[in-house]
Amino acid sequence: MTLPAPETKYVSQWRVSCDGGVGALGHPRVWLSLPHETGTVECPYCDCRYIHESFRDKAA
């Protein structure tokens, strides 16, 4: 059985919140800071990956 790849979201802010995005079935809201060096961060609960729009072409 394979798991679906985690979601990737491109954002314009350096600080984002994640709550799993599925209402009551999500996870507690967490605030994540995107490092200016890499421009990417992953949610520790759902593994959703946030990439700053200035790193769209650089993130692998």
N, C-alpha and C positions, 0 to 999 in steps of 0.2 A: 504494500500500500504506500503510495507516495502522497506527500503533503503538498498543498498548493504553495507557490512562492509567496512570501510576504508582500504586502502592498508597498508601493513606492509612491511618495507624494512629493511634488516640487512646491516649495514654499518661498515666500518673499521676505519672511521675517527670520531673525536669528534665534528666536525663542518661540516654541510652539507647544501646544497641549495635545495630548492624546488620551482618548477614553475608550478606545477599541471600536468606536463608531457604530455599535449595534445596540444602542439603548441599554436596557437593563441587563442584557447578556454580555455587555462589554467588560471593561475593567475599571478600576479607580482612575480618575483623571490624574495624569502626571504632566509636569512641565519639563520640557527638554530644551537644552541650549545647544545650538549647532556651533561647533568650534569654527572660528574664522580660518583656521589652517586647512581643514578638510572639507568643511561645508556640508557634512552629513552626520546623522545620528540615528540610532535605532531605538525603538521603544522597548524597554525591558520586559514588558508584559506580552505584547502581541507581535513583536519583531517588525512592525511597520517601519519602513526606512524613510526618513525625511532628508531631502536634499535641497539646499539653498539654490535658487534659480541661477545665481552667478556661477555655480559649479555644475550646471546641467551637462556640459560637454566634458567635464573632467572626471566626474564620478563614474566608477566602474560598477 
